[in-house]
């Protein structure tokens, strides 16, 4: 993602969210004809702290929202914590937190076993593939080549398969060090989703998920969380590494001297995670978003579509223990997707996120309205 990213794929329209910090009454906006009823929102009558754990990609964005949320609603405090999407999902299932943050939607099995849990997108993000190869600034890679790297069948940067993608580039014979996430991670989910979409043997072998059985590669290294992925890949002794890193950590990856690969999309073009490329990927898929909001945006159609794009999800139980907590959660989520609230460009831009597309908003509003206490 490049500096100056604007938040929002399209103007979402003004959502009916009352940012009235001093009010103690819930408000239920009147929906336009033909649209779903909006969620009742407002400042709770007593203080509510919303505890979150999960995605290290989503975590910096949620941190950005802590102060402005309390400014808008004085009785709501957001308390996010990292730990990986796997933890966010498991904590939400166990009721250990108010909700979990995840780059991955619930699996069919998780959804069927936890009928009151919802996946609610609040923003759109992407994932970069970064590398430590001094002097190489324009590296092109494909999902199929990355699958072979992570399987250990491509072990040198001057391999003929990589050279074929990079004509005119003198690639070193440096050994490749694939870095992977050790924790249950939505970043792993979306990265391995790309590998599955582009390499049949990966799809039928390791597959995709927040955790997978990685093929054994002698040079591999592991890290927990995006910051550790950056730190591991940028070490001087790890020249030759490649790592998948969420865009909210992109600034630190670039400042650490890591390169950012151009990835081949479904149309055969090589793109980086710019706003235009992310918008193209979401636009190609947004019209088919299901009511349950479980949707992959990986490897979407489109000449300029970036191949690793995903919704950032809040995993939340629709059945809360009391009405005040349910009100606080509905209010936070409604505010978070509002372009006049949490989805202002000043918050999205800091983490290289973009806002939800307007075609998805009604389905998200309907999911939020289902949260009761």
Secondary structure, DSSP 8 states (H G I E B T S, - for coil): --TT--S-SS----------TT--S-B-----TTS-----B---SS-EEEEEEE-HHHHHHHHHHHHHHHHHSTTEEEE--BS-HHHHHHHHHHTSSSEEEESS---HHHHHH-TTEEEEEEEEEEEEEEE--TT----EE-HHHHHHHHHTS--BTT-HHHHHHSTT------B-EEEEE-S--HHHHHHHHHHHHH-HHHHTTT--SSS------TT-EEESSHHHHHHHHTSGGGTTEEEEEEGGGHHHHHHTT-EE-EEE-TTS-EE---HHHHHHHHHHHHTT--TT-----TT-SSTT--SSEEEEEEEEESB-SSHHHHHHHHHHHHHHT-TTTTT-HHHHGGGT-B---HHHHHHHHHHHHT-B-
